[in-house]
């Protein structure tokens, strides 16, 4: 679980850096017994034409949202991504 949380945080911050020009980014990790919630938000408006749901591809060397969703589901969890 710890490795999955690490990768979710890493990929969330990487996505902000690659796809947004925010003036602020917030990262929240909340752990309770048997359950962890990671939230990464930024204040940038979605780019025009940007997908509203995670894409199916990932960059070489990156896990991408699809890979993170698969990791979360393997642990009985899930992943939501897109504009608020």
Secondary structure, 3 states (H helix, E strand, C coil): CHHHHHHHHHHHHHHHHHHCCCCCEEEEEEEECCEEEEEEEECCCCCCCCCCCCCCCCCCCCCHHHHHHHHHHHCCCCCCCCCC
